[in-house]
Amino acid sequence: MRDDYLQNALKVIDDPTILVNVVSRRVKQLRRGNRPLVESLEKLLPEDMALREIAEGKITYELASAADLARSSHGLKREPTITKAYQNG
């Protein structure tokens, strides 16, 4: 994982715990075949691609509300949900 990508992503999502969860979910999506939301001239690891997407504002997140957690049958903690911000054009 490239440190410069990590530092740039931390400027967008300043909580390291949330950042780890968002990156983890996005990496799973990329490994399942989802297309990257940013272009790269170099071959990047899925982790680096996820960090770049976050740093460039292509990936955001929202935390589950207390009502969502109450409806949850498995009682997960406030886990982030990835919201993709697609490029225009």
C-alpha positions as CSV (number, residue, x, y, z in Angstrom):
1,M,0.0,0.0,0.0
2,R,1.5,3.3,-1.0
3,D,1.9,5.8,1.8
4,D,1.1,8.8,-0.4
5,Y,-2.3,7.3,-1.4
6,L,-3.0,6.6,2.3
7,Q,-2.1,10.1,3.4
8,N,-4.4,11.6,0.7
9,A,-7.3,9.3,1.6
10,L,-6.9,10.2,5.3
11,K,-7.5,13.9,4.3
12,V,-10.9,12.8,3.1
13,I,-11.8,10.2,5.7
14,D,-9.9,11.3,8.8
15,D,-11.0,8.4,11.0
16,P,-8.5,5.5,10.4
17,T,-11.0,2.9,11.5
18,I,-13.7,4.1,9.1
19,L,-11.1,4.4,6.3
20,V,-10.0,0.8,6.8
21,N,-13.6,-0.4,6.6
22,V,-14.3,1.6,3.5
23,V,-11.1,0.5,1.8
24,S,-11.8,-3.2,2.7
25,R,-15.3,-3.1,1.3
26,R,-14.1,-1.4,-1.9
27,V,-11.2,-3.9,-2.3
28,K,-13.7,-6.8,-2.1
29,Q,-15.8,-5.1,-4.9
30,L,-12.7,-4.6,-7.1
31,R,-11.6,-8.2,-6.6
32,R,-15.0,-9.4,-7.6
33,G,-14.7,-7.6,-10.9
34,N,-16.1,-4.1,-10.3
35,R,-14.4,-1.5,-12.5
36,P,-12.2,1.2,-10.9
37,L,-13.7,4.7,-10.8
38,V,-10.3,6.3,-11.5
39,E,-7.9,5.8,-14.4
40,S,-4.3,4.9,-13.8
41,L,-1.4,4.6,-16.2
42,E,0.3,2.2,-13.8
43,K,-0.9,-1.2,-12.5
44,L,-2.2,-0.6,-9.0
45,L,-3.1,-3.1,-6.3
46,P,-6.8,-3.0,-5.4
47,E,-5.9,-1.4,-2.1
48,D,-4.1,1.5,-3.8
49,M,-7.0,1.9,-6.3
50,A,-9.5,2.1,-3.4
51,L,-7.4,4.7,-1.7
52,R,-7.1,6.8,-4.9
53,E,-10.9,6.6,-5.4
54,I,-11.4,7.9,-1.9
55,A,-8.8,10.6,-2.2
56,E,-10.3,11.8,-5.5
57,G,-13.8,11.9,-4.1
58,K,-15.2,9.0,-6.1
59,I,-16.1,6.9,-3.1
60,T,-17.9,8.2,0.0
61,Y,-19.6,6.5,2.9
62,E,-22.5,6.9,5.3
63,L,-22.8,5.4,8.8
64,A,-25.8,3.3,9.7
65,S,-28.3,5.2,11.9
66,A,-29.4,3.9,15.3
67,A,-32.8,2.9,13.7
68,D,-30.9,0.9,11.0
69,L,-28.9,-0.9,13.8
70,A,-32.1,-1.6,15.7
71,R,-33.6,-3.3,12.6
72,S,-30.5,-5.3,12.1
73,S,-30.9,-8.9,13.2
74,H,-27.2,-9.3,13.8
75,G,-26.6,-6.1,15.7
76,L,-23.5,-4.9,13.9
77,K,-21.8,-1.7,15.0
78,R,-21.8,1.5,13.0
79,E,-20.5,0.0,9.8
80,P,-19.9,2.2,6.8
81,T,-21.9,1.8,3.6
82,I,-20.0,2.7,0.4
83,T,-21.7,5.3,-1.8
84,K,-20.1,5.6,-5.2
85,A,-19.8,9.0,-6.8
86,Y,-19.6,8.4,-10.5
87,Q,-17.8,10.6,-13.0
88,N,-19.9,12.9,-15.2
89,G,-19.5,12.2,-18.9
